[in-house]
Amino acid sequence: MATEILMPALSPTMEEGTLAKWLVKEGDEVASGDLLAEIETDKATMEFEAVDEGIIGKILVAEGTEAVKVNTAIAVLLEEGESADDIAASAPAAPAAAEAEAAPAAVEAAAPAAAPAAPAPQAADGTRIFASPLARRIAADKGLDLTQITGSGPKGRIVKADVENATAAPKAAPAAAAAPAAAPAAAAAPTGPSADMVAAMYQDREYEEISLDGMRKTIAARLSEAKQTIPHFYLRRDIKLDALLAFRSQLNKQLEARGVKLSVNDFIIKAVANALQAVPEANAVWAGDRVLQMKASDVAVAVAIEGGLFTPVLQDADQKSLSSLSTQMKDLASRARERKLAPTEYQGGSFAISNLGMFGIDNFDAIVNPPHAGILAVGSGVKKPVVGADGELTVATVMSVTMSVDHRVIDGAVGANLLQAIVDNLENPMSMLA
């Protein structure tokens, strides 16, 4: 029986992607685990593997196609003994009738039409169940509840063998599905002038129109959401770096033989990670109707790339040495610029760092990236006159930082304690090695 290969969700937040390149052609035989295509998400280009064996009967979406919705059919997989003639025979005629029936109610149908025709099954808590198209079809024929089946495919995906070996059981009532219907419709967020209105303003001026790619669309949507929904407040401090710079120079001489060179940013990552352990109530994320207080210090670091940015996450940063953090950060930054990070490498974390000091920026305010509770905006270190402990005027290298905080998670006093801990770590760098 011919089955559809659907556009996969390669990350929990992926809604659409670009089918960058097919790695197979019509008529090719594939087995589970074989690479089928390269797909560009809003963050990275990832390889898509087959989960069932068969023959590529027809490619439905050409390579280079943008904005392909998750769960859209992109190809048809044939079983052994089937031919391309079976594709038309297995296609249901129901959708045509459904379209005709829905035509008089075009306004009401507009929103559902954007959703995939056959959404992926979900568990009672709303978690998506990953299953191959063939496995879903067999499960439907046998009356199986996919939420009760443990997948043996890649990353727990349910494949044909799992449903063939399962016995029918009553399907769980979709109680969770009723919840969204009961929720009132959210008020539409205010929007600016339309694209046509803006274009009309500049109709007598020469310009180049640049289409938004997936990454830029995601950045625009998430940061607009962040500024509209997160109650930001800001804490600022100046940090004297002279002790850190001297200590860094000493360590780099000792690490030269190992090919390791520590940057100031490596110390900042470590300082933030240790501070989150010292002020555990600040090591938290906003989860809608609750706060999740994290145990480990998972620190995200903004990395600028062409056309946008990544925030790779250094997990358990409080438990790693400076040299380990430095090596890992260089690797993540390098692969981020090549858009080769896996979703697990840039999702998560409770706190972020954005450093523009290398661009000569003295200070700036960063936007909290949900669900993080805060982000530290780091400026450059510059020579400034300061008053010493003995009251005498002296010159020191001073770095200005601004901590943007989500007030739903962190109150002012807690934020002040966290920033003080960061300052203490950076002004007394040897303490971070204790």
PATIFI-388032 format. One record per residue: x, y, z of N, C-alpha, C in turn; chain; residue number from 0. Coordinates in steps of 0.2 Angstrom, whole numbers. Layout:
<nodes>
NODE   n_x   n_y   n_z  ca_x  ca_y  ca_z   c_x   c_y   c_z cadena num
NODE     X     Y     Z     X     Y     Z     X     Y     Z      A NUM
...
</nodes>
This chain:
<nodes>
NODE   n_x   n_y   n_z  ca_x  ca_y  ca_z   c_x   c_y   c_z cadena num
NODE     4    -6     0     0     0     0     4     6     0      A   0
NODE     3    11    -5     7    17    -5     6    21     1      A   1
NODE    12    24     4    11    28     9    15    35     8      A   2
NODE    12    40    11    15    47    10    21    48    15      A   3
NODE    26    51    13    32    53    17    30    60    19      A   4
NODE    30    62    25    28    69    27    34    73    29      A   5
NODE    33    79    28    38    84    30    39    83    38      A   6
NODE    45    82    40    45    80    47    46    87    52      A   7
NODE    45    86    58    46    91    63    53    90    66      A   8
NODE    58    93    64    65    91    66    67    95    72      A   9
NODE    62    99    75    63   102    82    56   103    85      A  10
NODE    56   103    91    49   104    94    45   110    92      A  11
NODE    49   116    90    46   122    88    45   123    80      A  12
NODE    47   118    77    47   119    69    40   118    67      A  13
NODE    38   123    63    31   123    60    32   122    52      A  14
NODE    37   124    49    38   124    42    46   124    41      A  15
NODE    47   122    34    54   122    33    55   122    25      A  16
NODE    62   122    23    63   122    16    66   115    14      A  17
NODE    63   112     9    66   106     7    72   108     2      A  18
NODE    78   108     5    84   111     2    86   106    -4      A  19
NODE    86   100    -2    89    95    -7    87    88    -6      A  20
NODE    85    85   -12    83    78   -11    90    74   -12      A  21
NODE    90    68    -8    96    64    -8    94    57   -12      A  22
NODE    88    57   -14    86    51   -17    82    53   -24      A  23
NODE    80    49   -28    76    50   -34    71    45   -35      A  24
NODE    66    47   -39    60    42   -40    63    35   -42      A  25
NODE    61    30   -39    63    23   -41    68    20   -37      A  26
NODE    71    25   -33    77    22   -28    74    18   -22      A  27
NODE    77    13   -21    75     9   -15    78    11    -9      A  28
NODE    74    12    -3    77    15     3    75    10     9      A  29
NODE    80    10    14    79     6    20    78    11    26      A  30
NODE    76     9    32    76    13    38    83    15    39      A  31
NODE    83    22    40    90    25    42    93    28    36      A  32
NODE    91    26    30    94    30    24    92    37    24      A  33
NODE    97    41    21    95    48    21    91    50    15      A  34
NODE    86    54    16    81    55    10    82    62     8      A  35
NODE    83    67    12    83    74    10    87    78    15      A  36
NODE    89    84    13    92    89    17    86    95    18      A  37
NODE    85    96    24    79   101    26    82   107    30      A  38
NODE    80   113    28    82   119    31    77   121    36      A  39
NODE    78   121    43    73   124    47    75   131    48      A  40
NODE    72   134    53    73   141    55    80   142    57      A  41
NODE    83   137    59    90   137    63    96   134    59      A  42
NODE    94   128    56    99   124    53    97   120    47      A  43
NODE   102   117    44   101   112    38   102   105    41      A  44
NODE    97   101    41    97    94    44    95    89    39      A  45
NODE    98    83    40    97    77    36    91    74    38      A  46
NODE    86    71    34    80    68    35    81    61    33      A  47
NODE    80    56    38    81    49    37    74    45    36      A  48
NODE    75    40    32    69    36    31    68    32    37      A  49
NODE    61    31    39    60    26    45    56    20    42      A  50
NODE    55    19    36    52    13    33    56    11    27      A  51
NODE    56     5    25    59     3    19    54     3    13      A  52
NODE    56     4     7    52     4     1    55     7    -5      A  53
NODE    51     9    -9    53    12   -16    51    19   -16      A  54
NODE    55    24   -18    52    31   -19    48    31   -25      A  55
NODE    41    31   -24    37    31   -30    36    37   -34      A  56
NODE    36    43   -30    34    49   -33    37    55   -28      A  57
NODE    40    60   -30    42    65   -26    37    71   -27      A  58
NODE    34    73   -22    28    78   -23    31    85   -22      A  59
NODE    36    86   -18    38    93   -17    45    93   -20      A  60
NODE    46    98   -24    53    99   -28    58   102   -23      A  61
NODE    64   100   -24    70   103   -19    70   110   -21      A  62
NODE    71   114   -15    72   121   -16    65   125   -14      A  63
NODE    60   121   -13    53   123   -11    54   126    -3      A  64
NODE    51   132    -2    52   135     4    45   135     8      A  65
NODE    45   136    14    39   136    18    34   130    17      A  66
NODE    37   124    17    33   118    17    31   116    24      A  67
NODE    25   116    25    22   115    32    23   108    35      A  68
NODE    25   107    41    26   101    44    19    96    43      A  69
NODE    21    90    42    15    85    40    13    86    33      A  70
NODE    16    90    29    14    90    22    17    84    18      A  71
NODE    13    81    14    16    75    10    21    78     5      A  72
NODE    27    75     6    33    77     1    35    72    -4      A  73
NODE    33    66    -2    35    60    -7    30    54    -5      A  74
NODE    30    49   -10    26    43    -9    31    37    -9      A  75
NODE    30    33    -4    34    27    -3    30    21    -5      A  76
NODE    32    17   -10    29    11   -12    32     5    -8      A  77
NODE    28     0    -7    30    -6    -4    32   -11   -10      A  78
NODE    36   -16    -8    38   -21   -13    32   -24   -17      A  79
NODE    33   -24   -24    28   -26   -28    23   -21   -31      A  80
NODE    23   -15   -28    19   -10   -30    22    -6   -35      A  81
NODE    18    -2   -39    21     2   -45    18     9   -44      A  82
NODE    20    14   -48    17    21   -48    10    21   -49      A  83
NODE     7    16   -52     0    16   -53    -4    15   -47      A  84
NODE    -1    12   -42    -4    12   -35    -5    18   -31      A  85
NODE    -1    23   -33    -1    30   -30    -8    33   -31      A  86
NODE   -11    33   -37   -17    36   -38   -23    32   -35      A  87
NODE   -22    25   -35   -27    21   -33   -28    21   -25      A  88
NODE   -22    23   -22   -23    23   -15   -25    30   -12      A  89
NODE   -25    35   -17   -26    42   -14   -34    42   -13      A  90
NODE   -36    44    -7   -43    45    -5   -47    50    -9      A  91
NODE   -53    49   -11   -57    54   -14   -60    59   -10      A  92
NODE   -60    57    -3   -63    62     2   -62    69     2      A  93
NODE   -55    71     1   -53    78     2   -57    82    -3      A  94
NODE   -58    79   -10   -62    84   -15   -69    85   -12      A  95
NODE   -72    80   -10   -79    81    -7   -79    86    -1      A  96
NODE   -74    85     3   -73    89     9   -72    97     7      A  97
NODE   -68    98     1   -67   105    -1   -74   108    -3      A  98
NODE   -78   104    -7   -84   106   -10   -89   108    -4      A  99
NODE   -89   103     1   -94   104     6   -92   111    11      A 100
NODE   -85   112    11   -82   117    15   -83   124    12      A 101
NODE   -84   124     5   -84   130     1   -89   136     4      A 102
NODE   -95   134     5  -100   139     8   -97   142    14      A 103
NODE   -93   139    18   -91   141    25   -84   143    24      A 104
NODE   -82   147    19   -75   148    18   -72   152    24      A 105
NODE   -75   157    27   -73   161    32   -71   157    38      A 106
NODE   -76   152    40   -75   148    46   -69   143    45      A 107
NODE   -68   141    38   -63   136    37   -56   139    36      A 108
NODE   -56   145    36   -49   148    34   -44   146    39      A 109
NODE   -45   146    45   -40   145    50   -38   137    50      A 110
NODE   -43   133    50   -42   126    50   -38   124    44      A 111
NODE   -39   127    38   -36   125    32   -28   126    32      A 112
NODE   -26   130    37   -19   131    37   -15   125    41      A 113
NODE   -20   121    44   -17   115    48   -16   109    43      A 114
NODE   -11   105    45   -11    99    41   -17    95    41      A 115
NODE   -18    91    35   -24    87    35   -24    82    40      A 116
NODE   -19    79    41   -18    73    46   -13    75    51      A 117
NODE   -15    78    57   -10    80    62    -7    74    65      A 118
NODE    -1    75    67     2    69    71    -1    68    77      A 119
NODE    -2    62    79    -5    60    85    -1    63    91      A 120
NODE    -5    64    97    -2    67   103    -4    63   109      A 121
NODE     0    63   114    -1    60   120    -6    65   124      A 122
NODE    -9    62   130   -14    66   134   -11    72   136      A 123
NODE    -4    73   137    -2    79   139     0    84   134      A 124
NODE    -2    82   128     0    87   122     6    85   118      A 125
NODE    10    81   121    17    79   118    16    75   111      A 126
NODE    19    77   106    18    74   100    21    67   100      A 127
NODE    17    63    97    19    56    96    22    55    88      A 128
NODE    28    53    88    32    53    81    31    46    79      A 129
NODE    28    45    73    26    39    70    27    39    62      A 130
NODE    29    34    59    29    34    52    22    34    49      A 131
NODE    22    37    42    15    37    39    12    30    39      A 132
NODE    16    25    37    14    18    36    12    15    43      A 133
NODE    15    17    48    14    15    55     7    18    57      A 134
NODE     6    24    56    -1    27    57    -6    24    54      A 135
NODE    -5    22    47   -11    19    43   -12    12    46      A 136
NODE    -7     8    48    -8     2    50   -12     2    57      A 137
NODE   -10     7    61   -13     8    68   -20    10    67      A 138
NODE   -22    14    62   -29    16    61   -33    10    59      A 139
NODE   -30     6    55   -34     0    52   -35    -5    58      A 140
NODE   -30    -6    62   -30   -11    68   -34    -8    74      A 141
NODE   -35    -2    74   -38     1    80   -34     2    86      A 142
NODE   -27     3    84   -22     4    89   -22    11    92      A 143
NODE   -20    12    98   -19    19   101   -11    20   101      A 144
NODE    -9    24    97    -2    25    96     1    28   103      A 145
NODE    -2    31   107     0    34   113     2    28   118      A 146
NODE     0    22   117     1    16   121     7    12   118      A 147
NODE    10    14   112    15    10   109    22    13   110      A 148
NODE    27     9   112    34    12   112    37    11   105      A 149
NODE    40    16   103    43    16    96    50    13    97      A 150
NODE    52     9    91    59     7    91    63    10    86      A 151
NODE    60    15    82    64    18    77    68    24    80      A 152
NODE    71    27    75    76    33    77    72    38    82      A 153
NODE    76    39    87    73    44    92    66    42    95      A 154
NODE    65    35    95    59    33    98    53    33    93      A 155
NODE    54    34    87    49    35    82    45    28    81      A 156
NODE    39    28    81    35    22    80    35    20    72      A 157
NODE    37    14    71    38    11    64    33     5    63      A 158
NODE    33     3    57    29    -3    55    29    -9    60      A 159
NODE    35   -11    61    36   -17    65    33   -16    72      A 160
NODE    33   -10    75    30    -9    82    22   -10    81      A 161
NODE    19    -7    76    12    -8    76     9   -15    74      A 162
NODE    13   -18    70    12   -25    68    12   -30    73      A 163
NODE    16   -28    78    17   -33    84    13   -31    90      A 164
NODE     9   -25    89     5   -23    95    -2   -26    94      A 165
NODE    -6   -26   100   -13   -29   100   -17   -23   101      A 166
NODE   -23   -23    98   -28   -18    98   -30   -16   106      A 167
NODE   -31   -10   107   -33    -8   114   -37    -2   113      A 168
NODE   -42     0   117   -46     5   116   -42    12   116      A 169
NODE   -44    16   112   -40    23   111   -42    27   117      A 170
NODE   -37    31   120   -38    35   126   -42    41   123      A 171
NODE   -47    43   127   -51    49   126   -47    55   125      A 172
NODE   -47    59   120   -43    65   119   -45    71   123      A 173
NODE   -45    70   130   -47    75   135   -43    81   134      A 174
NODE   -36    81   132   -32    87   132   -34    91   126      A 175
NODE   -37    88   121   -39    91   115   -45    96   116      A 176
NODE   -49    95   121   -54    99   122   -52   106   126      A 177
NODE   -47   105   129   -44   111   133   -44   117   129      A 178
NODE   -40   117   123   -39   123   119   -46   126   117      A 179
NODE   -51   122   116   -58   125   114   -61   129   119      A 180
NODE   -59   127   125   -62   131   131   -59   137   132      A 181
NODE   -53   138   130   -49   144   131   -52   150   127      A 182
NODE   -52   156   130   -54   161   125   -49   163   120      A 183
NODE   -51   166   115   -47   168   110   -42   173   112      A 184
NODE   -36   173   111   -31   178   113   -32   184   109      A 185
NODE   -32   190   112   -33   196   108   -27   197   103      A 186
NODE   -28   199    98   -23   200    92   -18   206    95      A 187
NODE   -12   204    94    -7   209    96    -7   215    91      A 188
NODE    -5   221    93    -5   226    88     0   225    83      A 189
NODE    -1   227    77     3   227    71     5   233    68      A 190
NODE    10   234    65    12   240    61     9   240    55      A 191
NODE    11   245    51     8   246    44     9   240    40      A 192
NODE     5   238    35     6   232    31    11   233    26      A 193
NODE    14   228    23    19   228    18    17   233    12      A 194
NODE    11   232    10     9   237     4     9   244     6      A 195
NODE     7   245    13     7   252    15    14   255    15      A 196
NODE    19   251    18    26   253    18    29   254    11      A 197
NODE    27   250     7    30   250     0    27   256    -4      A 198
NODE    21   258    -2    18   264    -5    21   271    -3      A 199
NODE    24   270     4    27   276     6    33   278     2      A 200
NODE    37   272     0    43   273    -3    43   272   -11      A 201
NODE    37   273   -14    36   271   -21    40   275   -25      A 202
NODE    42   281   -23    46   286   -27    53   286   -26      A 203
NODE    55   281   -21    62   280   -19    65   273   -22      A 204
NODE    71   273   -24    74   266   -26    76   262   -20      A 205
NODE    74   256   -20    76   251   -15    76   244   -18      A 206
NODE    79   240   -14    79   232   -15    75   229   -10      A 207
NODE    71   224   -13    67   221    -8    70   214    -6      A 208
NODE    71   213     0    74   207     2    69   202     6      A 209
NODE    68   196     3    63   192     6    66   189    13      A 210
NODE    62   188    18    64   185    24    64   177    24      A 211
NODE    70   175    26    71   168    26    68   165    33      A 212
NODE    68   159    34    65   156    40    68   158    46      A 213
NODE    75   159    46    78   162    53    76   169    54      A 214
NODE    75   173    49    74   180    51    66   180    53      A 215
NODE    62   176    50    55   176    52    54   174    59      A 216
NODE    58   169    61    58   166    68    61   172    73      A 217
NODE    66   175    71    69   180    75    64   186    76      A 218
NODE    61   188    71    56   193    71    50   191    76      A 219
NODE    47   185    75    41   183    79    43   182    86      A 220
NODE    49   179    88    50   177    95    52   184    98      A 221
NODE    56   188    95    58   194    99    52   199   100      A 222
NODE    48   199    95    42   203    95    37   201   101      A 223
NODE    37   194   101    33   191   107    36   192   114      A 224
NODE    43   192   114    46   193   120    45   200   123      A 225
NODE    46   205   118    45   212   121    38   214   122      A 226
NODE    33   210   119    26   211   121    23   208   127      A 227
NODE    26   202   129    24   198   134    28   197   140      A 228
NODE    35   199   140    39   198   145    40   205   149      A 229
NODE    38   205   155    39   212   159    47   212   161      A 230
NODE    51   216   156    58   217   157    59   222   162      A 231
NODE    65   221   166    68   226   170    75   225   169      A 232
NODE    79   230   171    86   231   169    90   233   175      A 233
NODE    96   229   176   101   230   181   108   231   178      A 234
NODE   111   237   180   118   238   177   123   239   182      A 235
NODE   129   236   180   135   237   184   141   238   180      A 236
NODE   146   241   183   153   241   180   157   236   183      A 237
NODE   162   233   179   166   228   182   173   229   180      A 238
NODE   177   229   185   184   230   184   188   224   182      A 239
NODE   191   224   177   194   218   173   201   217   174      A 240
NODE   205   221   177   212   221   178   215   214   181      A 241
NODE   212   212   186   214   206   189   212   200   184      A 242
NODE   207   200   181   205   195   176   210   194   170      A 243
NODE   211   200   168   216   200   162   223   198   164      A 244
NODE   225   199   170   232   197   172   231   189   173      A 245
NODE   226   187   176   225   180   177   225   176   171      A 246
NODE   221   179   166   220   176   159   226   175   156      A 247
NODE   230   180   156   237   180   153   241   175   156      A 248
NODE   241   174   162   245   169   165   243   162   164      A 249
NODE   236   161   163   234   154   162   235   152   154      A 250
NODE   235   157   150   236   156   143   243   154   141      A 251
NODE   248   157   145   254   155   144   255   147   146      A 252
NODE   252   145   152   252   138   154   248   133   149      A 253
NODE   243   136   146   239   132   142   241   132   134      A 254
NODE   246   136   133   249   137   126   251   130   123      A 255
NODE   254   126   127   256   119   124   250   115   122      A 256
NODE   245   116   125   239   112   124   235   115   118      A 257
NODE   237   120   116   233   124   110   227   127   113      A 258
NODE   226   129   119   220   132   122   222   139   123      A 259
NODE   217   143   121   218   151   122   211   153   125      A 260
NODE   211   155   132   205   157   135   204   164   133      A 261
NODE   197   166   132   195   172   130   191   175   136      A 262
NODE   190   182   136   187   185   142   180   182   142      A 263
NODE   177   180   136   170   178   136   170   171   140      A 264
NODE   175   167   139   175   161   143   174   162   150      A 265
NODE   178   167   153   177   169   160   170   171   162      A 266
NODE   167   175   157   160   177   158   155   171   159      A 267
NODE   156   166   154   152   160   154   152   157   161      A 268
NODE   159   156   163   160   153   170   157   157   176      A 269
NODE   158   163   175   156   167   181   148   167   181      A 270
NODE   145   167   176   137   167   176   135   160   178      A 271
NODE   138   155   176   136   148   178   137   147   186      A 272
NODE   143   149   188   144   149   195   139   153   199      A 273
NODE   137   159   197   133   164   200   126   161   200      A 274
NODE   124   157   195   117   154   195   117   148   201      A 275
NODE   122   145   202   122   140   208   122   144   215      A 276
NODE   125   150   215   126   154   221   119   157   223      A 277
NODE   115   158   217   108   161   218   103   157   215      A 278
NODE   102   151   217    98   146   214    91   148   212      A 279
NODE    88   153   216    81   155   214    81   159   207      A 280
NODE    87   161   205    87   165   199    89   160   193      A 281
NODE    90   154   194    92   149   189    85   145   187      A 282
NODE    81   149   184    74   146   183    72   149   176      A 283
NODE    66   145   174    63   147   167    55   148   169      A 284
NODE    52   152   164    45   153   165    42   148   160      A 285
NODE    37   145   164    33   139   160    26   140   160      A 286
NODE    24   146   159    17   148   158    13   149   164      A 287
NODE    11   143   168     8   144   174    12   142   180      A 288
NODE    19   141   179    23   139   184    30   141   182      A 289
NODE    35   141   187    42   142   186    45   136   187      A 290
NODE    50   134   183    54   128   184    61   130   186      A 291
NODE    63   128   192    69   130   195    74   125   193      A 292
NODE    79   126   189    84   121   186    89   120   192      A 293
NODE    92   114   191    97   111   195   104   113   193      A 294
NODE   106   112   186   112   113   183   112   120   180      A 295
NODE   118   123   179   118   129   176   120   128   168      A 296
NODE   114   129   164   115   128   157   114   135   154      A 297
NODE   120   137   151   121   144   149   121   145   142      A 298
NODE   116   149   139   116   150   132   120   156   130      A 299
NODE   124   156   124   128   161   122   126   163   115      A 300
NODE   125   170   114   123   172   107   129   172   102      A 301
NODE   128   169    97   133   169    91   130   172    85      A 302
NODE   133   177    83   131   180    76   133   176    70      A 303
NODE   128   175    66   130   172    60   127   176    54      A 304
NODE   129   174    48   126   178    42   118   177    42      A 305
NODE   115   183    42   108   183    42   104   182    49      A 306
NODE   107   181    54   104   180    61   109   178    66      A 307
NODE   106   174    71   110   172    76   108   165    79      A 308
NODE   112   162    82   111   156    86   112   157    94      A 309
NODE   109   154    98   111   154   105   113   147   107      A 310
NODE   119   144   105   120   137   108   121   137   115      A 311
NODE   119   131   118   119   131   126   124   126   128      A 312
NODE   128   129   133   133   125   136   130   122   143      A 313
NODE   129   116   142   125   112   148   130   111   153      A 314
NODE   128   111   160   132   110   166   138   114   166      A 315
NODE   138   120   164   144   125   163   147   126   170      A 316
NODE   143   125   175   146   126   182   151   121   184      A 317
NODE   150   115   181   154   109   182   160   108   178      A 318
NODE   161   113   173   166   112   168   172   117   169      A 319
NODE   178   115   167   184   119   168   184   125   163      A 320
NODE   187   130   164   188   136   159   190   133   152      A 321
NODE   195   129   152   198   126   146   193   122   142      A 322
NODE   189   118   146   184   114   143   178   118   140      A 323
NODE   176   123   144   171   128   141   174   132   135      A 324
NODE   180   134   135   183   137   129   183   133   123      A 325
NODE   185   126   124   185   122   118   178   120   116      A 326
NODE   173   119   120   166   118   118   163   124   115      A 327
NODE   164   130   117   161   136   115   164   137   107      A 328
NODE   170   136   106   173   137   100   170   132    95      A 329
NODE   169   126    97   166   121    92   159   123    91      A 330
NODE   155   125    96   148   127    95   147   133    90      A 331
NODE   152   138    91   152   144    87   153   142    80      A 332
NODE   158   138    79   160   136    72   155   133    69      A 333
NODE   151   128    72   146   124    69   140   128    68      A 334
NODE   139   133    73   133   138    72   134   142    66      A 335
NODE   140   144    64   141   148    58   140   144    52      A 336
NODE   141   138    52   139   133    47   132   131    47      A 337
NODE   128   133    52   121   130    52   121   123    53      A 338
NODE   126   120    57   126   113    58   125   110    65      A 339
NODE   122   115    69   120   113    76   114   109    76      A 340
NODE   113   104    80   107   100    81   103   104    86      A 341
NODE    96   103    85    92   107    89    93   106    97      A 342
NODE    95   100    99    97    99   106   103   104   108      A 343
NODE   107   106   104   112   111   105   111   118   106      A 344
NODE   105   120   104   103   127   104    96   128   108      A 345
NODE    93   123   110    87   124   114    89   122   121      A 346
NODE    85   126   126    85   125   133    89   130   136      A 347
NODE    92   129   142    96   134   145    91   138   150      A 348
NODE    94   142   155    89   146   159    92   153   158      A 349
NODE    98   155   156   100   161   156   105   162   150      A 350
NODE   105   168   147   109   169   141   114   175   142      A 351
NODE   119   175   137   125   180   137   125   183   130      A 352
NODE   125   189   129   126   192   123   132   197   123      A 353
NODE   137   196   120   143   200   121   145   204   114      A 354
NODE   144   210   114   146   215   109   152   219   110      A 355
NODE   156   217   115   162   221   117   167   221   112      A 356
NODE   167   215   108   172   215   102   171   219    97      A 357
NODE   165   222    97   163   227    91   163   234    94      A 358
NODE   166   235   100   167   242   102   161   245   106      A 359
NODE   156   241   107   150   243   110   151   244   118      A 360
NODE   150   250   121   151   251   128   146   248   132      A 361
NODE   139   248   130   134   245   134   128   245   129      A 362
NODE   123   240   131   117   240   127   112   235   131      A 363
NODE   106   235   129   101   232   133    99   226   128      A 364
NODE    99   220   131    97   214   127    90   212   128      A 365
NODE    87   208   124    80   206   125    80   199   127      A 366
NODE    76   197   133    76   191   136    73   186   130      A 367
NODE    76   180   130    74   175   125    70   170   129      A 368
NODE    63   170   128    59   165   132    61   158   130      A 369
NODE    61   153   135    58   154   142    64   156   147      A 370
NODE    69   159   145    75   161   149    72   166   154      A 371
NODE    75   167   160    73   172   165    78   178   164      A 372
NODE    83   178   160    87   184   160    93   183   155      A 373
NODE    96   189   153   101   189   148   106   194   150      A 374
NODE   113   193   150   118   198   152   121   201   145      A 375
NODE   120   207   145   122   211   139   129   214   141      A 376
NODE   134   212   137   141   213   139   144   218   134      A 377
NODE   147   224   137   151   229   133   158   228   133      A 378
NODE   162   232   130   169   231   129   172   234   136      A 379
NODE   178   231   137   182   234   142   186   240   140      A 380
NODE   186   245   144   189   252   142   193   254   148      A 381
NODE   198   258   147   202   261   152   198   267   154      A 382
NODE   197   268   161   193   273   164   196   275   171      A 383
NODE   196   281   172   198   284   179   193   281   184      A 384
NODE   196   278   190   191   275   195   194   278   202      A 385
NODE   190   278   207   193   280   214   194   273   217      A 386
NODE   200   272   219   202   266   223   200   266   230      A 387
NODE   201   260   233   199   259   240   202   264   245      A 388
NODE   208   266   243   211   271   248   209   278   246      A 389
NODE   204   279   241   202   286   239   206   289   234      A 390
NODE   211   286   232   215   289   227   213   288   220      A 391
NODE   213   292   215   211   292   208   216   287   204      A 392
NODE   214   282   201   218   278   197   215   276   191      A 393
NODE   218   272   186   215   270   180   214   262   180      A 394
NODE   208   260   178   207   253   178   203   251   171      A 395
NODE   204   245   169   200   243   163   193   241   166      A 396
NODE   188   244   163   181   243   166   176   241   160      A 397
NODE   172   236   162   168   233   157   161   234   160      A 398
NODE   156   237   156   149   239   158   145   233   156      A 399
NODE   141   231   160   136   225   159   129   227   161      A 400
NODE   124   225   157   117   226   158   113   219   159      A 401
NODE   110   218   164   106   212   165    99   213   164      A 402
NODE    96   210   158    89   211   157    85   205   160      A 403
NODE    80   206   164    77   201   168    69   200   167      A 404
NODE    67   194   167    60   193   167    57   194   174      A 405
NODE    53   199   175    51   200   182    46   195   184      A 406
NODE    43   191   180    38   185   182    42   180   185      A 407
NODE    49   179   184    53   174   187    57   177   192      A 408
NODE    61   182   191    66   185   196    63   192   198      A 409
NODE    63   193   205    62   200   207    68   204   208      A 410
NODE    67   210   209    73   215   209    79   213   214      A 411
NODE    77   211   220    83   209   225    86   203   223      A 412
NODE    83   198   220    86   192   218    90   193   212      A 413
NODE    88   197   207    92   199   201    98   203   204      A 414
NODE    97   207   209   103   211   211   108   206   214      A 415
NODE   106   201   218   111   196   221   114   192   215      A 416
NODE   111   191   210   114   187   204   119   191   201      A 417
NODE   117   197   200   122   202   196   128   203   201      A 418
NODE   127   203   207   133   204   212   137   198   212      A 419
NODE   134   192   212   138   186   211   142   186   205      A 420
NODE   140   188   199   143   188   193   149   193   193      A 421
NODE   148   199   196   153   204   197   159   201   202      A 422
NODE   157   198   207   162   195   212   166   190   208      A 423
NODE   163   186   204   167   181   201   172   184   196      A 424
NODE   170   189   192   174   192   187   180   196   190      A 425
NODE   178   199   196   183   204   199   188   199   203      A 426
NODE   186   193   205   190   189   209   191   182   205      A 427
NODE   194   182   199   193   176   195   196   170   198      A 428
NODE   201   170   202   204   164   205   198   160   209      A 429
NODE   193   164   212   188   160   215   184   155   211      A 430
NODE   184   157   205   180   152   200   183   145   200      A 431
NODE   190   145   201   193   138   201   193   134   207      A 432
NODE   190   137   213   190   134   219   185   128   219      A 433
</nodes>
